[in-house]
């Protein structure tokens, strides 16, 4: 196997996850499992999966007719059957009924991830795909999910106790402002984008606007669709450059701790939310984070998707990491890399998780061809949203 062969292989097998783990039942057509262990759908997984279909058609893994049918059927499900409130979908849905499961929240960020995937697929296929996307997008009441006093999105909404928290710091949510500002029906005030705090810190020589947990996915998710390479906001921030620095800091952080954790090193890095020996952990992250870097945690667990999702930022380092990960047979499965591993605990995850397969696939495709960026960035709503937020070529 050549040095770069692992990139193509991981992409194809990640695509297979989204194609194979989707429901084909009438009441839940197109729902995609959150992971290969539990039987529940994640709307974020569906969002990544819709864009995965674009990749699959473009690379000849499926026909255009097959892809179009799956996309249209999925969007039809989300328009007419998937449980929602004010246009926002439930984070986790039952794979048979498309109704709420796990007492899940009505999620603004996961709805945004779904919408980005749907927008990309609609732009690529047009026709009924675009028609259904328009209906779904126009129904989303961004103003309902906004705390008017703080001029911020609420963090979450539960049927049982209403809204809580706020998106008051930088994280993976940039897509929410773009989609919200461009809404043809319930647009947000573009000033919301400039309201959240930009906490700046350093790790070694790398300065960046950092996220609360320091989880590397927070510097990646919006970048799966939005090409920020030449874009600057009115404060001069370039989010692509910020993610490059965040990635380099995250890698160096693991290198510096390789004497403490067997899993860590130059070719094993990228702390992020993932499976772990103690179950799913959302608090794994590198410095800088939180206040005085006390929020991000680690137990020595590394998920391959952490590095792979940064392949557009530091490609050589990521490909080196992928080849290193491939030396562990227990980390490889039907859909490519399993979710995580921890050598100190002699533990290898048994699952593939949709959002991790998704960020891996989309970022690999952007690295190889720029396809997802190109399709998304030509969309009229993306252009409108960026313009309203005053994020323009610099």
PEFENVEN-V387677 format. One record per backbone hydrogen bond with DSSP energy under -0.5 kcal/mol. CO is the residue of the C=O (numbers start at 1). NH is the residue of the N-H. Records with the same first field share a line. If there is no record, write none. Layout:
BEGIN
CO->NH + NH
END
This chain:
BEGIN
2->5 + 6
4->7 + 8
5->9
6->10
7->11
8->12
9->13
10->14
11->15
12->16
13->17
14->18
15->19
16->20
17->21
21->33
23->30
25->28 + 29
26->29
28->31
31->23
32->42
34->354
38->35 + 40
39->95
40->34
41->93
42->46
43->47
44->48
45->49
46->50
47->51
48->52
49->53
50->54
51->55
52->56
53->57
54->58
55->59
56->61 + 62
57->60
63->67
64->68
65->69
66->70
67->71
68->72
69->73
70->74
71->75
72->76
73->77
74->78
75->79
76->80
77->81 + 82
83->90
85->88
86->141
88->85
89->107
91->43
92->101
93->41
94->98
98->83
99->94
101->104
105->91 + 107
106->157
107->111
108->112
109->113
110->114
111->115
112->116
113->117
114->118
115->119
116->120
117->121
118->122
119->123
120->124
121->125
122->126
126->129 + 130
127->131
128->132
129->133
130->134
131->135
132->136
133->137
134->138
135->139
136->140
137->140
140->142
141->144 + 145
143->146
145->154
146->148
147->151 + 152
152->147
153->167
156->164
157->106
158->162
162->158
164->155 + 156
166->168
168->197
170->212
172->175
173->176 + 177
174->177 + 178
175->179
176->180
177->181
178->182
179->183
180->183 + 188
188->190
189->192
190->193
191->194
192->195 + 196
197->170 + 199
199->210
201->208
203->206
205->207
206->203
208->201 + 210
211->290
212->290
214->286
215->218
216->219
217->220 + 221
220->224
221->224
222->225 + 226
225->227
226->228
228->231 + 240
230->394
232->392
233->236
237->233 + 239
238->242
239->243
240->244
241->245
242->246
243->247
244->248
245->249
246->250
247->251
248->252
249->253
250->254
251->255
252->256
253->257
255->258
257->260 + 261
261->264
265->268
268->265
271->216
274->281
276->279
281->274
283->297
289->293
290->292
291->294
297->285
302->341
303->306 + 307
304->307 + 308
305->309
307->310
308->311
310->313 + 314
314->318
315->319
316->320
317->321
318->322
319->323
320->324
321->325
322->326
324->327
325->328
327->329
328->331
329->332
331->338
333->336
336->333
340->349
341->302
342->347
343->346
347->342
351->339
352->36
353->356 + 357
354->358
355->359
356->360
357->361
358->362
359->363
360->364
361->365
362->366
363->367
364->368
365->369 + 370 + 371
370->374
371->375
372->376
373->377
374->378
375->378
376->379
379->383
380->384
381->385
382->386
383->387
384->388
385->389
386->391
387->390
390->392
392->232
END
